[in-house]
């Protein structure tokens, strides 16, 4: 009995996805799923998944039962310089989440705080949700510590002089000497971490991202403590190192 290899299956899905986009774009009116399935010979069960993915990524828009081209298609015509930092970070964050199935985010610095520019939540029942748009304290998040470690000594002096560091849990490190020791270690290893410092039961692991040699933000993964053993930490660090390098132009 013949079997279909994973590679062949993936190629088939990619081909079907492109066929759907081209077919919808070529029509002057919105199309229902059954029309697309009949025209392209795609089983309705497979088509539903592909359509949902295209809608989620904004390549298609769904209005009722009908599908039409989405704004995401416009990005495919842009030059690289036209993409925002969020546009560039989104695929990398998505890859982190897909590979690890843990909540993954890209943070940027805003003064002495950080903001989640892009976040992808884990699909597991027990997971941590990162609020996008909220400004959060640098000292209590792995992403923030990664960016603090990238500051110059003069900037770090300013940080400690200008901030009052809140204690969110009994594990939150707020003392200057202790934080400086931790930041020195982050500079050596390239990785930051928090252990229930902002949210109980959550471990964060982060890494600073540079673009053209300059700090641009940080990637981080938030993991429920019950799932974060030594093997998981090693896997997360490996993925963070790989994905961070994808954003660096140099």
N, C-alpha and C positions, 0 to 999 in steps of 0.2 A: 504494500500500500504506500503510495507516494505521500510525502509530508512536505509542508512548506517551511523553509528555513526562516529564522527570525529576521535575517537580512532581507529576504524576499518579501516578507510580510510588511516590513517597514517601508520598503520601496513602493509597494503597492499602495499603502496608506498615503505616502507623500504624493504619489501620482494622482490619487483620487482627490486629495486636498487641492492640488493645483487645478485639476479638472473642474472642481466645484467653483473655485474663484473665477476661472476664465468663463465658465458657462453663465454665471450670475452677472458678471460684468458685461458680457456681450448682449444681454437682454435689456430692452428699454423699460421694462416693468418689473416689479418685484415678483418672485417666484415662490410657489409653495414647495414643500419638501418632496411631495410625490412627483411633481414635474421634474425636479432635479434627479430623483432616483430613477425615473423611467428613462430620461434622456441619457444618463450616464451609466445605467446598468449597475447602480450601487445598491446593495440591500439596505432597506430602510433602517435596520438596526445599526449598521455601520455608519450610514449617512447621519443619523441623529447625533452620534458622538462627534463626528467631524464638524457638523454645523454648529454644535454647541461650543466647540473649541474655537472656531472661526469667529463666532459672535463674542466670546470672552476676550479674544485678542483684538476686537474691533475691526477685523477684516470684512465682516458682514454685519448687517443690522437686521434684527428681527422685529417686525411689527405685526402682532397677531400671529398668523400662520405663514406670513410671507417674508422672504429674505431679499435684501438688496445690498449693494456694495457699501462698505463702511469706511470711516475716516482712516482706519489703520492702513489702507492701501496707499494713501498719500505718502506715508513714510517710505515706501519702497522706491519712490521717485526722488527722494531728497539726497543731496550730497552729504558726506559724513559730517561736515561742519555745521549742518543744519539741525543735527540731532542734539537734544538737551542731554544733560548729565543723567537725568532720570531715564531717558530713552536708552542710553548706553548701558546703564546699570541693570535695567529690568531683565534682560535675558540672562545675565550672570546670576542675579538673585534667584530667578526661576530655576536655573540649573542647580544651584545649591539646594533648593527645596526639593527638587525632583530626585536628586542623588541621595539626600539624607533623610527626606520626609520629616524634617524639623523646620520650625519657623525661621525663615532667613530674611535678612533686611540689609539695606544700604542706608547709612546715616551720613548726614553732612553736619558740619559745625555751624552754629549760629551764636556768635558771642561765646559765652561760657556754657552753652547748652548744645544739645544735639537734637536733630529732627530726622525722623525716618522718612526718607524720600521715596523709597520703594520697599515694599514688604510682601512676602508670600507666606501664608500660614500653612502649617503642617496639616495634613489630612487625617492625622491620628486623633482618636477621641480625646486623649489627654494631650493638650497642646497649650502653647502660650500665644496670645494675640498681641502684636505690636501696634500701637495706635499711630497712624500716619498723620503728619501735620502737627502733632503735639511737640512742644519743646521739653526735653527731658535733661536731667542733671548729668554732667559728664562723669562725675566721680563714681556713680553707682551703676553705670552700664558698661559692658565690655566694649561696646563701640566707642563710648566716650573716653574710656581709658586708653584705647588704641590711639585716639587723636591727641589726647593729652601727652602721650609719650612722644609724639611727633613734634611737639612744640620746642622752640629754642629755650635755653635756660632763662633768658630774659622774659620770654612770654610766660613761662611756667611760674616765675616769681610773681608776675602780675596776677596770674590766675589765683594763686594762694592768697595774695594780698586783697583781692577784690571779691572773693567768694565766701559765702557762709555755707558749708556743706552739710546738708540735712541727713539725718540718720533715718533711713526708711525701715530697716530691720536691725536686729541685734548684731547682724554680720556686716553691716555697712561700714566700710573704712572711711573715716572722715579726717583723721589726724594727719597733719602735713608730713611728718617724718615717715609714717607708715606708707602713705601714698607715694612719696618720693622714692622709697625703696622699691615699691611695686612697679613704678614707672621705669625705674632703671633696669629692672628685670625684663620688662616688656621690650625695651629698646634692644636688649641682648637677643631675646628669642623671636621677636616679631609678632608675638601673640599676647592678647590680653584675655582676662577671664574674670568672671564674677561668680560667687557662690552664695545665692540667696541674698544678695546685697540690695536689690531693688524689689524683687518679688519672691516670697517664700516658695521653696520647692523648685526654683528655676536656676539653672546654670547658664551663663552666657559666655561665649567664646568669640573673640573678635580679632580683626587684623586691619591695619590701616591700608588704604589704597592711595597710590600716587599716580598722577598722570603727568607725563613729561617731567618727572622728577619732583613734582610739588604735591603736598598732601591735598587730596580731593575729597576724601570721605573715608568711611570704614565699612567693612562687611562684618556682619555678626550672625551667629546662630544661637537661638534660645532653645534650651532642651530641658524638659522635666528631669529633675535629679534622679528619679528612679531609672531612667534610661541612659544616664551619662556615666558609663564605666570608662576604664582606661582605653579600651579599644575604640570606643565611640569618640573620645577626645582626640585620639590620634587620627582617626578618619576625618573628623571635622577640621582639624588643623591642616591636613593634607589638602582637603577640598578648598579651604580658605586661601591657602597659598597659591593654588592653581588658578582659582577664579579671580583673585586680586591681580594676578599678572596679566589676565586677559584685558583688564581695563587700562593698563599702563601702555601708553603709546611708545615709550622709549624702549 
